[in-house]
């Protein structure tokens, strides 16, 4: 998806906001949202690729106006409505009604913990790789409307396979709900000048690219 | 306004200033309890486990071992997974180690979201997740590093690693001068999270025992 999230190389965002004491999670609600995402993923309700794509599907203005965990929360809501767990507008209605979280049910907590632990992890298939370290490859000029992990700044660019990353879940397919697709992934190094022109500050930028998105160059 | 990320770190927002997301998270959680997906106990339990990962930087132990043991460093660079497991146990995700050396400096990012080696470094710092870092470090790494306090000379090639798959990247920083007499355990606290991301060098220790002429 050629969305707002694909921001590698964009101009205009200004100085990097560095605070030495900043921590990843500072508010209790952020921790709770992170926990809810873990619970949802570990019960197989949604996978991490669907979750990332849920964030990507935010309207651009909302994406830019939202903090990190607000984006996580937006994605949870999008996915759970998609999957029929929540009705559209249900969170808004619950918020307006003034919600409180019911007290814990320790028996149910134990059941959920056990279910999450017991959930089988599917084996990763052994596949023959198409490319090897040192191969010159081009990132295909594809612009899928769904989830992709090929950023716009490398599309149609030529680079060299630097690291073979092995077989991984196919991000595009998993985000569309197909949890059977796996493929080889490669870290491909692109000379900075190839990406950004002659004044490039980077000698090389390496991006992990999925085999389906590569062709020999 | 430069960066519009609304990450309110370290500020008390207890009086309705940003009550929006907290109230919404509570509404969401109450619905998920009703749907049987979570309980408040489960959310607390999982949340506590997530927060515990801010503990000691496991990646620092891997680096310290590589610094004191050249044979280990060779193993680490040849096949990072098993070598990392030797020191800190197995990780679920593929881990790649990128080595800084004279003339070559590596820095890690995730332009598409904020993928980060949480299993060895804990949760990602706010700057790493910012739109500024995500958008700028792939295009102008020298300038961004200078802004973050790391000045690299023009002769140093900068390699940026955009973590767009399940693989996670760990920078192996250069060992600073005046540490030759230090033990592996003493080296670990010198190795900061920022050095393992590649936005800082590991600082040489100061003090009378440093042995500087």
Contacts between the chains, C-beta under 8 A, distances in Angstrom:
chain1	res1	chain2	res2	distance
A	5	B	112	5.8
A	5	B	113	6.6
A	6	B	111	7.2
A	6	B	112	6.0
A	7	B	111	6.1
A	7	B	131	6.2
A	7	B	134	5.5
A	7	B	135	4.3
A	8	B	111	3.3
A	8	B	112	7.5
A	8	B	134	7.0
A	8	B	135	6.4
A	8	B	138	4.7
A	8	B	139	7.4
A	8	B	162	6.6
A	9	B	111	7.9
A	9	B	135	6.5
A	9	B	138	6.0
A	9	B	139	4.6
A	10	B	135	4.2
A	11	B	135	7.6
A	13	B	2	6.9
A	13	B	3	6.0
A	13	B	130	7.7
A	13	B	131	4.7
A	13	B	132	4.2
A	13	B	135	5.0
A	13	B	136	6.5
A	14	B	2	2.7
A	14	B	3	5.6
A	14	B	132	5.7
A	15	B	2	5.5
A	15	B	3	7.3
A	15	B	132	6.3
A	15	B	147	6.1
A	16	B	3	7.7
A	16	B	127	5.3
A	16	B	130	6.0
A	16	B	132	4.5
A	16	B	133	4.9
A	16	B	136	7.0
A	16	B	144	6.0
A	16	B	147	5.8
A	16	B	148	6.3
A	17	B	2	7.6
A	17	B	3	5.0
A	17	B	5	6.9
A	17	B	7	7.9
A	17	B	126	6.8
A	17	B	127	6.0
A	17	B	130	5.4
A	17	B	132	6.6
A	18	B	127	4.6
A	18	B	147	7.6
A	18	B	148	5.6
A	19	B	9	6.5
A	19	B	10	7.3
A	19	B	126	6.7
A	19	B	127	7.5
A	21	B	9	8.0
A	21	B	10	6.2
A	22	B	7	7.7
A	22	B	9	4.3
A	22	B	10	6.5
A	22	B	125	5.9
A	22	B	126	4.1
A	22	B	127	7.1
A	23	B	9	6.3
A	23	B	10	7.5
A	23	B	54	6.8
A	23	B	123	7.5
A	23	B	125	7.6
A	23	B	126	7.8
A	24	B	54	7.2
A	24	B	122	7.2
A	24	B	123	3.0
A	24	B	124	5.7
A	24	B	125	6.5
A	24	B	126	7.2
A	25	B	50	7.1
A	25	B	51	6.4
A	25	B	123	6.2
A	26	B	8	7.0
A	26	B	9	4.5
A	26	B	10	6.0
A	27	B	8	7.3
A	27	B	13	7.3
A	27	B	21	8.0
A	27	B	22	6.7
A	28	B	22	7.4
A	29	B	21	5.8
A	29	B	22	4.0
A	29	B	25	4.0
A	29	B	26	7.3
A	31	B	47	4.1
A	31	B	50	6.3
A	31	B	51	6.2
A	32	B	25	5.3
A	32	B	26	8.0
A	32	B	29	6.1
A	32	B	43	5.4
A	32	B	47	6.0
A	33	B	25	5.4
A	33	B	28	7.8
A	34	B	46	7.8
A	34	B	47	6.8
A	34	B	50	5.3
A	35	B	38	7.8
A	35	B	42	7.5
A	35	B	43	4.6
A	35	B	44	7.6
A	35	B	45	7.9
A	35	B	46	3.8
A	35	B	47	4.1
A	35	B	50	6.4
A	36	B	25	7.9
A	36	B	28	6.9
A	36	B	29	6.4
A	36	B	32	6.3
A	36	B	38	6.1
A	36	B	43	6.3
A	38	B	46	5.0
A	38	B	50	7.2
A	39	B	32	7.8
A	39	B	37	6.3
A	39	B	38	4.9
A	39	B	42	5.9
A	39	B	43	7.2
A	39	B	46	6.1
A	40	B	37	6.6
A	43	B	37	6.7
A	45	B	37	6.8
A	52	B	112	7.6
A	52	B	113	5.6
A	55	B	113	6.7
A	64	B	4	5.6
A	64	B	131	7.2
A	65	B	4	6.3
A	65	B	6	7.1
A	66	B	6	6.7
A	67	B	5	6.0
A	67	B	6	4.0
A	67	B	7	4.9
A	67	B	8	7.4
A	67	B	21	7.4
A	68	B	5	7.1
A	68	B	7	5.9
A	68	B	114	7.0
A	68	B	126	7.9
A	68	B	129	5.1
A	69	B	21	7.0
A	70	B	6	7.0
A	70	B	21	5.2
A	73	B	21	6.6
A	73	B	24	6.4
A	73	B	25	6.2
A	73	B	28	6.6
A	76	B	28	6.7
A	77	B	28	6.8
A	80	B	32	8.0
A	85	B	35	5.6
A	85	B	37	7.2
A	86	B	31	6.2
A	86	B	35	7.6
A	90	B	31	6.3
A	91	B	24	6.6
A	91	B	27	5.4
A	91	B	28	5.5
A	91	B	31	6.6
A	94	B	27	4.1
A	94	B	28	7.8
A	94	B	30	6.2
A	94	B	31	5.7
A	95	B	23	6.0
A	95	B	24	5.7
A	95	B	27	4.2
A	99	B	23	7.7
A	99	B	26	5.4
A	99	B	27	4.1
A	99	B	30	4.3
A	99	B	31	7.8
A	100	B	26	6.6
A	100	B	30	6.5
A	101	B	26	5.8
A	101	B	29	4.9
A	101	B	30	5.1
A	101	B	33	6.3
A	101	B	40	5.0
A	101	B	43	7.8
A	102	B	30	6.8
A	102	B	33	5.4
A	102	B	34	8.0
A	102	B	40	6.8
A	103	B	40	6.5
A	104	B	39	5.4
A	104	B	40	4.6
A	104	B	41	3.6
A	104	B	44	7.7
A	105	B	39	5.1
A	105	B	41	7.2
A	106	B	41	6.1
A	108	B	36	7.6
A	108	B	39	5.0
A	109	B	39	4.6
A	109	B	41	3.8
A	109	B	42	5.0
A	109	B	45	7.1
A	112	B	37	8.0
A	112	B	38	7.0
A	112	B	39	6.6
A	112	B	42	5.1
A	113	B	42	6.8
A	113	B	45	7.1
A	149	B	112	6.5
A	149	B	164	4.4
A	149	B	165	6.2
A	150	B	164	7.5
A	151	B	111	5.6
A	151	B	112	6.1
A	151	B	162	6.9
A	151	B	164	6.8
A	153	B	111	7.7
A	153	B	138	6.8
A	153	B	139	8.0
A	163	B	96	5.8
A	163	B	167	7.9
A	165	B	94	5.6
A	165	B	96	7.3
A	165	B	165	6.1
A	165	B	166	7.9
A	165	B	167	4.6
A	166	B	94	5.9
A	168	B	94	7.7
A	168	B	165	5.7
A	168	B	166	4.8
A	168	B	167	7.7
A	169	B	166	7.0
A	171	B	165	7.3
A	185	B	165	4.6
A	185	B	166	7.5
A	185	B	167	7.0
A	187	B	96	7.0
A	187	B	161	7.1
A	187	B	167	7.1
A	189	B	159	7.5
A	195	B	138	7.7
A	195	B	139	7.8
A	196	B	139	5.6
A	200	B	139	7.7
A	201	B	139	7.2
A	201	B	140	4.8
A	201	B	141	5.5
A	201	B	142	4.2
A	201	B	143	6.5
A	201	B	158	6.6
A	202	B	138	6.8
A	202	B	139	7.4
A	202	B	140	8.0
A	202	B	141	5.2
A	202	B	158	5.3
A	202	B	159	7.2
A	202	B	160	5.1
A	203	B	157	3.6
A	203	B	158	5.7
A	203	B	159	6.0
A	204	B	157	7.5
A	204	B	159	5.1
A	204	B	160	7.4
A	205	B	138	5.1
A	205	B	159	7.7
A	205	B	160	4.6
A	205	B	162	6.4
A	206	B	159	6.6
A	206	B	160	6.9
A	206	B	161	4.9
A	206	B	162	6.7
A	207	B	162	4.6
A	207	B	164	5.5
A	208	B	162	7.2
A	208	B	163	6.6
A	208	B	164	4.4
A	208	B	165	3.6
A	208	B	167	5.7
A	209	B	164	7.3
A	209	B	165	7.9
A	210	B	165	7.1
